[in-house]
Amino acid sequence: QVQLAESGGGLVQPGGSLRLSCAVSGNRFSMNVMGWYRRPPGKERELVAVISSGGRDNVASSVKGRFTISRNNAANTVYLQMNSLKPEDTAVYYCNLNGRIWGQGAQVTVSS
């Protein structure tokens, strides 16, 4: 069983920063493409950023310049650094492994 555990969410003021972490564990797994998705309240889940095993990344235009995805393969962990947060970034953020395995989600709320 492969498990993904998100952490680092919470409440932050507009303009603030948060860093999400996603730790992957299990008896048998491989980390190829890792991604972060989010589901704003009342909206569909959307892709935020992805990163390949070699570190090549792609970030959605809505967060480009503010969010950075990175990974530490030795630690089996992927990160999402979120800067200059806006209220519209409020969502449940999900970690994804190879496009098919999901974490349970981490709530990020950006509000004054």
Phi, psi and omega per residue, in radians:
Q1 nan 2.196 3.071
V2 -1.706 2.316 -3.129
Q3 -2.205 2.473 3.075
L4 -2.067 2.256 -3.095
A5 -2.160 1.941 3.084
E6 -1.475 2.606 3.054
S7 -2.667 2.843 3.064
G8 1.803 -0.024 3.107
G9 -1.301 3.030 3.123
G10 2.766 -2.866 3.138
L11 -1.748 2.311 -3.124
V12 -2.481 2.619 3.093
Q13 -1.295 2.633 3.010
P14 -0.940 2.396 -3.070
G15 1.556 -0.169 -3.134
G16 -1.450 -3.049 -3.073
S17 -2.328 2.637 3.003
L18 -2.501 2.672 3.004
R19 -2.153 2.098 3.063
L20 -1.604 2.505 3.055
S21 -2.136 2.585 3.077
C22 -2.326 1.947 3.137
A23 -1.736 2.244 -3.120
V24 -1.800 2.314 3.124
S25 -2.489 2.805 3.123
G26 2.644 2.876 -3.109
N27 -1.257 -0.620 -3.120
R28 -2.457 2.004 3.080
F29 -2.812 2.791 3.001
S30 -2.361 2.438 3.135
M31 -1.766 1.884 3.067
N32 -1.828 -1.616 3.076
V33 -1.621 2.179 3.046
M34 -1.934 2.534 -3.115
G35 -2.512 2.789 2.984
W36 -2.050 2.269 3.040
Y37 -2.113 2.883 3.048
R38 -2.543 2.682 3.083
R39 -2.206 1.770 3.045
P40 -1.155 2.748 3.142
P41 -0.985 2.231 3.090
G42 1.289 0.146 -3.103
K43 -2.147 2.972 3.125
E44 -1.375 2.716 3.062
R45 -1.147 2.427 -3.104
E46 -2.342 2.644 3.111
L47 -1.295 2.352 3.084
V48 -1.804 -0.905 -3.102
A49 -2.844 2.659 3.062
V50 -2.358 2.727 3.112
I51 -2.555 2.360 -3.129
S52 -1.443 3.002 3.119
S53 -1.070 -0.489 3.129
G54 -1.547 0.005 3.077
G55 1.690 0.046 3.076
R56 -1.280 2.286 -3.042
D57 -2.161 2.789 3.033
N58 -2.501 2.295 -3.055
V59 -2.142 2.413 3.139
A60 -1.091 2.563 -3.093
S61 -1.068 -0.511 -3.108
S62 -1.158 -0.376 -3.108
V63 -2.139 -0.004 -3.115
K64 -1.045 2.372 -3.088
G65 1.554 -0.228 3.124
R66 -2.046 -0.631 -3.104
F67 -1.896 2.547 3.085
T68 -2.338 2.270 3.070
I69 -1.784 2.464 3.114
S70 -2.598 2.956 3.141
R71 -2.574 2.650 3.032
N72 -2.168 1.727 -3.044
N73 -1.141 -0.615 3.124
A74 -1.102 -0.538 3.135
A75 -1.672 0.025 -3.109
N76 0.913 0.795 -3.011
T77 -2.391 2.456 3.014
V78 -2.100 2.559 -3.055
Y79 -2.168 2.698 2.976
L80 -2.314 1.856 3.068
Q81 -1.511 2.133 -3.071
M82 -2.047 2.006 3.128
N83 -2.030 2.844 3.110
S84 0.867 0.845 -3.049
L85 -1.141 2.509 -3.138
K86 -2.071 2.746 3.098
P87 -0.962 -0.597 3.140
E88 -1.235 -0.131 3.020
D89 -1.404 -0.139 3.112
T90 -1.029 2.176 -3.075
A91 -3.076 2.949 2.884
V92 -1.570 2.179 -3.095
Y93 -1.770 2.294 -3.072
Y94 -2.070 2.358 2.989
C95 -1.534 2.533 -3.095
N96 -2.378 2.391 3.117
L97 -1.962 2.109 3.059
N98 0.937 0.479 3.067
G99 1.308 0.135 -3.040
R100 -2.423 -0.315 -3.129
I101 -1.991 2.295 -3.008
W102 -2.080 2.547 2.919
G103 -1.403 3.064 -3.105
Q104 -1.423 -0.253 3.076
G105 1.799 2.643 3.084
A106 -2.259 2.239 -3.129
Q107 -1.366 2.247 3.011
V108 -2.108 2.116 3.133
T109 -2.119 2.146 3.126
V110 -1.951 1.922 -3.041
S111 -2.768 2.616 3.034
S112 -1.505 nan nan
